[in-house]
Amino acid sequence: MFRAGFSTIVTLATLDRRDVLAIHGAMNPSGPDPLARFLARPARFEQAAETRDAVRTVATAICRRAAALDCLSRTDLLARLGHDGLTPDWLPRLASLESLPDGPLIADQMVELSNADALSLVLRALEGELAIRHFDQFSSQLANIFAYVRDCSQGQPADYIPELAKQAPDAFGFAACSIDGQQTMMGESQTAFCQQSVIKPLVYALAMGLNGENRVHRHVGREPSGRRFNELALDPDKRPHNPMINSGSIMCSAMIRPNWTTDARIGLLTRFVSSAAGGEAVGFDEAVYLSERATAKRNQSLVKLMDEHDAFPEECDPDSALDLYFRACSLTLDCRQLALVAATLANGGVCPTTGHRVIDSRIVRNTLSLMLTCGMYDYSGEYAFSVGLPAKSGVSGGLMIVVPGVAGFALWSPRLDRQGNPVRGIEMSRRLVETFPFHIFAGVTAP
């Protein structure tokens, strides 16, 4: 069912071999590293130069393959793509297809209205070479898991931030997005919620992009703390243990353009998050921000502890870093948008719906490593053992799960367990790796 990889197409009997070689050479000149297991799709600018002949070659191959599948018009083509989870409404890369005349598919019309990046995605879909094959079956299995998990009623919404206690306890949304932009949604998947700690991987990634790995990790460690996410503790070098706990994320926030105004800094982070979410609007929950700031004694103590040990970079103001951290936690996304963020990480930093590189691939590698080892509070070790996937939870009930080279998943369910993770999120994670070979080490047990 799953096929993740960098290669744009594979040889099929319905295509002339010269066409196949021309397409492969035009779209993917370097090819994948045969030793790499995590294979992402390239960004648009990382592909070979887009010549008119290359685009025409792909368009011609699409027309041939579509005809072989009795997909004879624009309506037929869009229906076929929708069956595979590719909908132009959710996938800007394919929006130009809706401008095609609704008659026979003609290569010259495709050349005029689309580009090689979009057409290569269409060709992969027609050839069954998307990241998730038989997407309708995959979605049906996800729906079964979702229905089963919905019956979980344990746990309570977080109450230490008063506004979070007002969330509907039984709210439940879920969404998935593959590295090719295949999407499915269930429940309250388009209800926005504040991200809280789910935003921490992106805060870390942005700090890395602005400062570099060495500088960031002079001030933030890389080890699981083994303690509560807001515990008053530093590592032996007097740094936060990692970027996925409160102190570490406050430190990363401090390194995001410290000389800018707070409004400019949160604006930069918001644009970064939006890019990872396919360019969609990111909201801000003012009530949660004010509520969290008014009940911030523990986080203020963390700042004082770090400041006492001179943990902050010289040019960083601890108080403004804390305020930026609160604002970051109060950004809002819905499950569909968060699944796009997870899929961007799954795709090595390239957003599946836009084809734009948002995050450097090495930063993605570091971010996923820390999500795997530190992303689930003091349940991280158990989660890595039983689920085996990079993930990040938040006390608003959000959960982002990344399957490298395949897809991203997002869930929102406010009922939390005693570690601060969504109860339904933990159960959904377990069911995912029981149903699909997603565990990072699943391959070593394959026959």
C-alpha positions in Angstrom: 0.0 0.0 0.0 2.8 2.4 0.8 5.6 3.6 -1.6 7.8 6.4 -0.4 10.7 7.6 -2.5 12.5 10.3 -4.4 12.0 8.9 -7.9 9.4 10.6 -10.0 8.2 7.6 -12.0 8.7 3.9 -12.7 8.7 2.1 -16.0 5.3 0.8 -17.1 4.4 -1.2 -20.2 2.0 1.5 -21.3 4.8 4.0 -21.7 7.5 4.0 -24.4 10.9 3.5 -22.8 12.3 6.7 -24.4 9.5 8.7 -22.8 10.2 7.1 -19.5 13.9 8.0 -19.7 13.2 11.5 -20.8 10.7 12.1 -17.9 13.0 10.6 -15.3 16.0 12.6 -16.6 14.1 15.8 -16.6 12.4 15.5 -13.3 15.0 13.7 -11.2 18.6 14.0 -12.6 20.4 12.7 -9.5 18.2 9.9 -8.3 17.9 8.6 -4.7 20.7 7.5 -2.5 20.3 3.7 -2.5 21.4 3.6 1.2 18.8 6.2 2.3 15.6 4.8 3.9 13.9 8.2 4.4 13.3 9.4 0.9 11.4 12.6 0.3 10.1 14.4 -2.8 12.2 17.2 -4.1 11.1 20.8 -4.0 10.2 22.6 -7.2 13.5 24.5 -7.5 15.5 21.3 -6.6 14.3 19.6 -9.8 15.9 19.9 -13.2 15.3 23.0 -15.3 11.7 23.0 -16.5 12.0 23.1 -20.3 8.9 23.2 -22.5 10.0 19.9 -24.1 10.2 18.2 -20.6 6.7 19.5 -19.7 5.3 18.3 -23.1 6.9 14.8 -22.5 5.2 14.5 -19.1 1.8 15.8 -20.5 2.0 13.3 -23.4 2.6 10.5 -20.9 -0.3 11.6 -18.8 -2.7 11.5 -21.8 -1.5 8.0 -22.8 -1.8 6.7 -19.3 -5.2 8.3 -18.8 -6.5 6.9 -22.0 -5.4 3.4 -20.9 -7.4 3.9 -17.7 -10.5 5.2 -19.5 -9.9 8.6 -18.0 -10.9 10.6 -21.0 -11.8 14.1 -19.8 -10.9 16.7 -17.2 -13.8 15.6 -15.1 -12.7 12.0 -15.3 -9.1 13.0 -14.4 -10.2 15.1 -11.4 -12.4 12.3 -10.2 -9.5 9.8 -10.5 -7.2 12.2 -8.5 -9.9 12.7 -5.9 -10.1 8.9 -5.5 -6.4 9.0 -4.7 -6.9 11.8 -2.1 -5.6 14.6 -4.4 -8.1 17.5 -4.5 -7.3 20.8 -6.2 -9.2 22.6 -3.4 -6.6 21.4 -0.9 -3.7 21.1 -3.3 -2.6 24.4 -4.8 -0.1 22.6 -7.1 -3.1 21.1 -9.0 -5.3 24.1 -9.2 -4.5 24.8 -12.8 -6.1 21.5 -13.8 -9.5 23.0 -13.2 -8.9 25.4 -16.0 -8.6 22.6 -18.6 -11.5 22.5 -21.1 -13.8 19.7 -20.1 -13.3 17.6 -23.2 -10.6 15.1 -24.3 -7.3 15.5 -22.6 -4.9 17.2 -24.9 -1.2 17.5 -24.1 -0.7 20.9 -25.6 -3.5 22.3 -23.3 -1.7 20.9 -20.3 1.6 22.4 -21.3 -0.1 25.8 -21.5 -1.9 25.6 -18.2 0.4 23.6 -15.9 4.0 23.0 -15.0 6.3 20.0 -14.8 6.0 19.8 -11.0 2.2 19.5 -11.1 2.2 17.2 -14.1 4.7 14.8 -12.6 2.4 14.5 -9.5 -0.5 13.7 -11.8 1.6 11.1 -13.7 2.6 9.4 -10.4 -1.0 9.2 -9.4 -2.1 7.6 -12.7 0.7 5.1 -12.4 -0.1 4.1 -8.8 3.2 5.5 -7.6 2.0 7.9 -4.9 3.3 7.6 -1.3 0.1 5.8 -0.3 -1.4 3.4 -2.9 -5.1 2.5 -2.7 -5.8 5.6 -0.7 -9.5 4.9 -0.5 -8.8 1.7 1.4 -6.2 3.5 3.6 -8.8 6.1 4.5 -11.4 3.5 5.3 -9.0 1.8 7.7 -8.2 5.1 9.3 -12.0 5.7 9.7 -12.4 2.4 11.5 -9.6 3.2 13.9 -11.1 6.7 14.4 -14.5 5.2 15.2 -13.0 2.7 17.7 -10.8 5.4 19.5 -13.8 7.8 19.8 -15.2 5.6 22.5 -12.2 6.3 24.8 -13.5 8.6 27.5 -10.7 8.6 30.0 -8.8 11.7 31.0 -9.7 15.4 31.6 -8.9 18.6 29.8 -6.0 20.6 31.2 -7.1 23.0 33.9 -3.9 24.8 35.0 -4.5 27.2 32.1 -8.1 28.4 32.7 -9.0 28.9 29.1 -8.0 25.3 28.2 -10.4 24.0 30.8 -13.3 25.5 28.7 -12.6 23.1 25.8 -15.3 20.6 25.0 -14.0 17.4 26.6 -15.3 15.1 23.9 -14.2 17.1 20.9 -12.3 14.9 18.5 -10.7 15.6 15.1 -8.2 13.7 13.0 -6.5 14.3 9.6 -3.8 12.7 7.5 -1.6 14.0 4.6 0.9 12.0 2.6 4.1 13.5 1.2 2.3 13.7 -2.1 -0.5 15.8 -0.7 -3.1 13.0 -0.4 -5.5 14.1 2.4 -8.3 12.7 4.5 -10.1 14.2 7.5 -12.5 12.9 10.2 -14.5 14.4 13.0 -13.8 18.0 14.0 -10.8 18.2 11.8 -11.4 21.8 10.7 -12.0 23.2 14.2 -9.0 25.4 15.1 -7.3 24.9 18.5 -4.3 26.5 20.1 -1.1 24.5 19.6 0.5 24.7 23.0 3.6 22.4 23.0 2.8 21.0 19.5 4.4 24.2 18.2 7.8 23.4 19.9 9.3 21.5 17.0 8.7 24.5 14.7 10.1 26.9 17.2 13.2 24.8 17.4 13.4 24.4 13.6 13.2 28.2 13.1 15.8 28.9 15.8 18.1 26.4 14.1 17.5 28.0 10.7 18.4 31.4 12.1 21.3 30.5 14.4 22.7 27.2 13.2 23.0 23.9 15.0 26.1 24.6 17.1 24.9 27.9 18.5 21.4 26.6 19.4 22.8 23.6 21.2 25.3 25.6 23.2 22.2 26.8 25.0 19.8 23.8 24.7 20.7 20.1 25.3 19.5 17.1 23.3 18.8 14.6 26.1 15.3 13.5 27.4 14.8 15.0 30.8 12.9 12.0 32.2 10.9 14.6 34.2 7.7 16.7 33.9 7.7 19.2 31.0 7.7 22.2 33.3 9.9 20.9 36.1 12.5 23.3 37.6 15.6 21.4 36.4 18.5 22.0 34.1 21.1 19.5 32.7 24.6 19.2 34.2 25.8 22.0 31.8 23.1 24.3 33.2 21.0 24.2 30.0 17.5 23.1 29.4 17.5 19.4 28.7 16.0 19.6 25.2 13.8 21.9 23.0 10.7 19.9 23.5 10.1 20.9 27.1 9.1 24.4 28.4 12.5 25.6 29.3 14.1 24.4 26.1 11.4 26.0 24.0 11.7 29.3 25.9 15.4 29.2 25.1 14.8 28.6 21.4 12.2 31.4 21.4 14.9 33.7 22.9 17.1 33.0 19.8 14.5 34.0 17.2 15.6 37.5 16.1 16.2 38.8 19.7 16.7 42.4 18.5 13.3 42.6 16.8 10.1 43.7 18.4 7.9 41.0 19.8 5.3 41.6 17.2 7.8 41.2 14.4 9.2 38.0 16.0 5.8 36.4 16.3 5.0 37.5 12.8 8.1 35.7 11.5 7.1 32.5 13.4 3.6 32.7 12.1 4.7 33.0 8.5 7.1 30.1 9.0 4.3 27.9 10.5 1.9 29.0 7.7 4.5 28.0 5.0 4.8 24.6 6.6 0.9 24.4 6.5 0.7 25.0 2.8 0.5 28.8 3.0 -2.8 28.7 4.9 -3.8 31.3 7.5 -2.6 30.7 11.1 -4.8 32.0 13.9 -4.0 33.4 17.3 -6.1 32.7 20.5 -5.8 35.9 22.5 -7.8 34.5 25.4 -5.5 31.6 25.8 -2.4 33.9 25.6 -3.7 36.2 28.3 -4.8 33.2 30.4 -1.5 31.5 30.2 0.4 34.7 30.9 -1.7 35.3 34.0 -0.9 31.9 35.4 2.7 31.7 34.4 4.5 31.3 37.8 6.2 28.0 36.9 7.4 29.3 33.5 8.6 32.5 35.1 10.5 30.4 37.6 12.1 28.5 34.8 13.2 31.8 33.2 14.7 33.0 36.5 16.5 29.6 37.0 18.1 29.8 33.5 18.9 33.5 33.9 20.6 32.8 37.3 22.9 30.3 35.5 23.6 32.7 32.6 22.0 30.2 30.2 20.6 32.8 27.8 22.7 34.2 24.9 24.1 37.7 25.8 21.8 39.6 23.4 18.6 37.8 24.5 16.1 39.3 26.9 14.6 36.5 29.1 11.3 38.3 29.7 10.6 39.0 26.0 11.6 35.4 25.2 8.9 34.1 27.7 6.3 36.4 26.1 7.2 35.1 22.6 6.9 31.6 23.9 3.4 32.3 25.3 2.4 33.8 21.9 3.8 30.8 20.0 1.8 28.4 22.2 -1.3 30.4 21.5 -1.1 30.0 17.7 -4.0 28.1 16.3 -4.3 25.5 13.5 -6.9 22.8 12.8 -6.1 19.2 12.3 -5.9 19.4 8.5 -3.4 22.2 8.7 -1.4 20.5 11.4 -1.3 17.3 9.3 0.2 19.4 6.5 2.9 20.6 8.9 3.6 17.0 9.9 3.7 16.0 6.2 6.2 18.8 5.5 8.4 17.2 8.2 7.7 13.7 6.8 8.8 15.1 3.4 12.2 16.4 4.5 11.0 20.0 4.8 9.2 20.3 1.5 5.5 21.2 1.8 3.5 18.5 -0.1 0.7 20.9 -1.2 2.9 23.7 -2.5 6.1 22.0 -3.5 8.1 24.7 -1.7 11.0 23.9 0.6 10.2 25.3 4.1 12.9 23.7 6.3 16.4 22.6 5.5 16.6 18.8 5.4 19.3 18.6 8.1 17.2 20.7 10.4 14.3 18.3 9.8 16.5 15.3 10.7 17.5 17.0 14.0 13.9 18.0 14.7 12.5 14.5 14.1 15.3 12.9 16.2 14.2 15.1 19.2 10.6 14.5 18.6 11.2 10.7 18.7 13.2 10.9 21.9 11.6 13.8 23.7 8.3 14.7 22.1 5.8 13.1 24.4 6.8 14.6 27.8 7.9 12.0 30.3 6.1 9.3 28.3 8.6 9.7 25.4 10.5 6.5 26.1 7.4 4.3 26.3 6.0 6.0 23.1 9.2 5.4 21.2 9.2 1.8 22.3 5.5 1.0 21.6 4.8 3.4 18.7 8.2 4.2 17.3 7.4 7.4 15.5 8.5 11.1 15.9 5.6 12.9 17.6 4.7 16.0 19.6 1.8 16.4 21.9 0.3 19.5 23.6 -1.9 20.1 26.7 -4.6 21.5 24.5 -5.1 18.0 23.2 -3.2 18.3 20.0 -0.9 15.6 18.7 1.3 15.6 15.6 2.7 12.3 14.3 5.3 12.0 11.5 5.9 8.9 9.4 9.2 9.8 7.6 8.9 9.4 3.8 5.2 8.5 4.0 2.8 10.9 5.7 1.9 13.2 8.6 -1.0 12.8 11.0 -2.7 15.2 13.4 -5.2 14.7 16.1 -7.1 16.9 18.6 -8.8 15.5 21.7 -8.7 17.6 24.9 -8.9 14.7 27.3 -5.4 14.2 28.7 -3.7 11.4 30.7 -1.5 12.1 33.7 1.5 12.8 31.5 -0.3 15.5 29.7 -0.8 13.6 26.4 -4.3 13.2 24.7 -5.7 9.8 25.7 -7.2 9.2 22.3 -4.0 10.3 20.7 -2.0 7.6 22.4 -4.6 4.9 21.5 -4.8 6.2 17.9 -1.0 6.0 17.7 -1.0 2.4 18.9 -3.7 1.3 16.5 -1.8 3.0 13.6 1.3 1.0 14.1 -0.7 -2.2 14.7 -2.6 -1.7 11.4 0.2 -0.3 9.2 4.0 -1.0 9.1 4.8 2.5 10.4 7.0 1.8 13.4 10.5 3.1 12.6 11.9 -0.4 13.1 9.1 -2.3 11.4 11.4 -3.2 8.5 13.7 -5.4 10.7 10.8 -7.7 11.5 9.5 -8.1 7.9 9.8 -11.6 6.5 
